[in-house]
Amino acid sequence: MQKILTAFFSGLALSVLAAYVYEVGRCRQSDLGHFDLNRCSIEDLRSLGLEEGTPERIIESRPYRSKLELVSRVMLPKELYVRVKNRITVADPDEPVKVA
């Protein structure tokens, strides 16, 4: 019985690890370094040079249908958006938007 439980939990742990690696790998949309706003990690957003607290707000406000929503939802000032717009993308614009 102990061997069965050990095998079960080992398989479960490997499945969770594989799912995590898959999702992290999906963040980047191309070799050009574009980050998908709907999937990228907080570390990826911080690498864009955003102000403290902004990456957290961007993640909390997911999903996005367009990267321009960063400006229209007042996540980023237009000047900062112009600096980062070539490094971000939105891969799945058809996801339903959350309503408060």
Backbone bond lengths (Angstrom), bond angles and torsions (degrees), N, CA, C in turn:
res aa  C-N    CA-C-N  psi(-1)  N-CA   C-N-CA  omega(-1)  CA-C   N-CA-C  phi
1 M - - - 1.447 - - 1.532 110.92 -
2 Q 1.334 116.05 -39.42 1.466 119.96 -178.78 1.521 110.77 -64.93
3 K 1.318 118.38 -37.13 1.459 121.95 178.76 1.531 110.98 -65.52
4 I 1.314 115.51 -38.08 1.463 119.77 179.54 1.526 110.26 -65.42
5 L 1.328 116.38 -45.17 1.463 120.28 178.92 1.529 111.47 -64.23
6 T 1.314 116.64 -40.63 1.460 120.47 178.38 1.521 110.65 -62.33
7 A 1.323 116.68 -44.41 1.465 120.87 179.08 1.522 110.70 -64.66
8 F 1.326 117.39 -40.72 1.460 121.54 -179.91 1.531 110.99 -61.90
9 F 1.331 116.70 -50.58 1.459 120.07 -177.59 1.530 111.93 -69.73
10 S 1.307 117.33 -30.97 1.470 119.69 174.99 1.523 110.28 -65.52
11 G 1.321 116.36 -44.07 1.459 120.36 177.44 1.519 112.01 -63.74
12 L 1.317 117.13 -40.10 1.459 121.81 178.03 1.524 110.68 -63.09
13 A 1.312 116.59 -44.85 1.465 120.43 179.31 1.526 111.18 -62.59
14 L 1.317 117.46 -41.74 1.465 120.81 178.16 1.523 111.47 -64.94
15 S 1.316 117.30 -37.43 1.464 121.01 178.20 1.525 111.27 -64.39
16 V 1.311 116.51 -43.86 1.467 120.75 178.91 1.521 109.91 -64.34
17 L 1.305 117.47 -43.20 1.460 121.35 178.53 1.527 111.06 -62.54
18 A 1.313 117.47 -42.92 1.471 121.20 179.23 1.523 111.10 -63.67
19 A 1.334 117.33 -40.44 1.462 120.86 179.05 1.528 110.34 -64.89
20 Y 1.330 117.22 -40.16 1.457 121.17 178.87 1.526 110.60 -64.33
21 V 1.314 117.27 -47.09 1.465 121.26 -179.85 1.527 110.04 -61.99
22 Y 1.310 117.67 -38.84 1.462 121.56 178.20 1.531 111.14 -62.76
23 E 1.317 117.45 -46.54 1.468 120.88 -178.84 1.530 111.16 -66.50
24 V 1.316 117.71 -41.18 1.463 120.50 178.37 1.519 109.86 -63.39
25 G 1.314 117.51 -39.80 1.457 121.56 179.14 1.516 112.67 -67.05
26 R 1.331 117.98 -26.37 1.454 121.73 -179.50 1.519 112.23 -76.73
27 C 1.315 118.00 -13.72 1.460 121.02 -176.35 1.511 111.90 -59.38
28 R 1.294 117.11 -50.30 1.457 120.21 -179.12 1.516 109.51 -78.77
29 Q 1.306 116.51 130.24 1.453 120.96 -176.32 1.524 112.62 -91.34
30 S 1.324 116.95 -21.12 1.452 119.19 -179.45 1.515 109.30 -155.72
31 D 1.306 115.02 172.73 1.457 119.92 177.08 1.525 111.27 -72.36
32 L 1.314 117.61 -7.61 1.460 121.44 179.62 1.518 112.11 -78.66
33 G 1.332 117.68 -6.14 1.452 120.78 177.76 1.514 114.24 88.23
34 H 1.320 117.94 22.21 1.459 120.10 176.42 1.525 110.00 -74.30
35 F 1.312 116.63 135.41 1.454 121.54 177.88 1.522 109.14 -104.22
36 D 1.327 116.41 131.73 1.457 121.76 176.60 1.525 108.28 -79.67
37 L 1.315 117.24 119.69 1.462 121.29 -177.37 1.529 112.42 -61.80
38 N 1.312 117.72 -26.72 1.461 120.81 -178.39 1.522 113.56 -85.63
39 R 1.325 118.49 -9.68 1.458 120.15 -175.86 1.524 115.19 -131.89
40 C 1.295 119.66 -19.15 1.471 119.85 -171.78 1.526 111.95 -70.14
41 S 1.303 114.41 159.23 1.462 121.18 -178.00 1.519 110.61 -83.25
42 I 1.299 114.56 168.47 1.462 120.25 178.35 1.530 110.51 -65.28
43 E 1.326 117.23 -32.55 1.465 120.66 178.24 1.529 110.76 -65.97
44 D 1.346 116.28 -38.77 1.464 119.84 177.21 1.525 110.82 -62.03
45 L 1.326 116.42 -43.11 1.463 119.80 179.50 1.526 111.11 -66.66
46 R 1.314 116.66 -38.09 1.471 119.36 178.09 1.527 111.30 -64.34
47 S 1.338 116.53 -31.24 1.469 119.48 -179.74 1.530 111.93 -67.75
48 L 1.322 117.25 -13.31 1.465 121.03 176.97 1.527 112.10 -79.65
49 G 1.325 117.42 -6.81 1.454 121.05 178.69 1.523 113.33 81.98
50 L 1.329 116.04 31.04 1.461 120.23 179.84 1.516 110.59 -79.21
51 E 1.334 115.88 155.94 1.460 121.20 178.78 1.524 110.28 -64.96
52 E 1.326 115.89 157.26 1.455 120.55 -179.20 1.530 110.08 -62.29
53 G 1.310 116.09 134.94 1.457 121.68 -179.24 1.522 113.39 94.57
54 T 1.322 117.18 -25.57 1.459 120.63 -178.62 1.526 112.28 -66.87
55 P 1.340 120.35 -45.52 1.466 119.01 178.33 1.531 112.83 -57.94
56 E 1.328 116.93 -38.58 1.455 120.38 178.75 1.525 111.01 -64.07
57 R 1.333 117.26 -42.54 1.470 121.07 179.49 1.523 110.90 -65.64
58 I 1.324 116.94 -38.11 1.469 120.69 179.14 1.523 109.69 -63.04
59 I 1.319 117.81 -44.22 1.456 121.73 -179.74 1.526 110.86 -66.62
60 E 1.328 118.06 -41.23 1.466 121.48 179.71 1.527 112.41 -64.69
61 S 1.321 117.66 -26.37 1.468 121.61 -176.02 1.524 113.46 -94.61
62 R 1.312 117.84 10.83 1.458 120.40 178.00 1.510 110.46 -65.66
63 P 1.311 120.35 153.69 1.459 128.97 2.61 1.519 112.27 -90.23
64 Y 1.321 114.05 163.78 1.463 122.55 177.13 1.524 108.63 -114.24
65 R 1.316 116.35 143.83 1.458 120.81 175.22 1.520 111.15 -98.19
66 S 1.332 115.88 -19.51 1.458 121.82 179.96 1.519 108.11 -151.74
67 K 1.320 116.20 147.73 1.462 118.44 178.34 1.524 111.60 -68.89
68 L 1.326 117.75 -20.05 1.469 121.27 176.01 1.526 112.62 -66.10
69 E 1.330 116.56 -17.34 1.457 119.69 177.27 1.523 112.02 -63.30
70 L 1.324 118.00 -19.51 1.460 120.01 175.94 1.523 110.79 -61.29
71 V 1.318 116.35 -32.67 1.463 120.90 178.41 1.524 109.99 -85.50
72 S 1.334 117.20 -45.56 1.466 119.72 -176.58 1.524 112.81 -67.02
73 R 1.321 117.83 -28.44 1.468 121.38 176.54 1.529 111.71 -90.89
74 V 1.312 117.12 5.97 1.466 125.11 178.25 1.533 111.28 59.51
75 M 1.332 116.23 41.58 1.462 121.72 173.57 1.524 109.62 -84.13
76 L 1.332 115.37 -38.79 1.462 121.78 -178.96 1.525 109.81 -131.43
77 P 1.329 116.65 143.56 1.467 118.27 170.08 1.530 108.94 -69.59
78 K 1.312 116.77 154.25 1.459 121.10 -175.26 1.533 111.99 -57.63
79 E 1.324 117.57 -37.35 1.470 120.72 -179.21 1.523 111.39 -62.91
80 L 1.322 116.60 -41.16 1.464 120.19 178.92 1.529 110.35 -71.48
81 Y 1.322 117.57 -37.92 1.456 121.08 177.12 1.526 110.72 -58.61
82 V 1.321 117.25 -42.27 1.467 121.17 179.91 1.526 110.22 -60.26
83 R 1.344 116.64 -35.13 1.466 120.30 179.48 1.521 113.17 -70.18
84 V 1.343 117.98 -34.01 1.462 120.25 -172.96 1.528 114.19 -106.43
85 K 1.323 118.97 -7.01 1.468 121.13 -172.29 1.528 113.98 -60.22
86 N 1.310 117.95 -26.55 1.463 120.67 179.80 1.528 112.78 -84.50
87 R 1.331 117.17 -0.99 1.460 120.80 179.54 1.523 112.41 -113.06
88 I 1.343 116.76 1.52 1.457 120.38 -179.08 1.520 110.82 -125.89
89 T 1.331 115.36 160.29 1.457 121.61 177.87 1.516 108.62 -154.12
90 V 1.333 116.59 170.89 1.460 122.68 172.99 1.521 106.32 -127.36
91 A 1.336 116.17 114.02 1.461 120.54 -173.72 1.521 113.57 -85.28
92 D 1.321 118.45 -37.02 1.462 121.93 -176.68 1.526 110.28 -117.32
93 P 1.322 117.72 74.92 1.468 119.59 -175.72 1.516 113.89 -71.98
94 D 1.324 119.35 -6.78 1.466 121.08 -177.08 1.515 114.53 -90.92
95 E 1.352 117.95 0.07 1.455 120.04 178.54 1.522 109.68 -65.51
96 P 1.342 118.05 143.22 1.461 119.85 179.82 1.532 111.18 -65.99
97 V 1.305 115.90 142.20 1.465 121.89 -179.67 1.512 109.07 -85.35
98 K 1.345 116.33 139.56 1.454 121.39 178.32 1.527 109.77 -70.36
99 V 1.305 115.54 141.24 1.459 120.69 175.55 1.508 107.83 -116.39
100 A 1.315 115.88 131.26 1.480 119.84 -176.25 1.509 111.56 -70.79
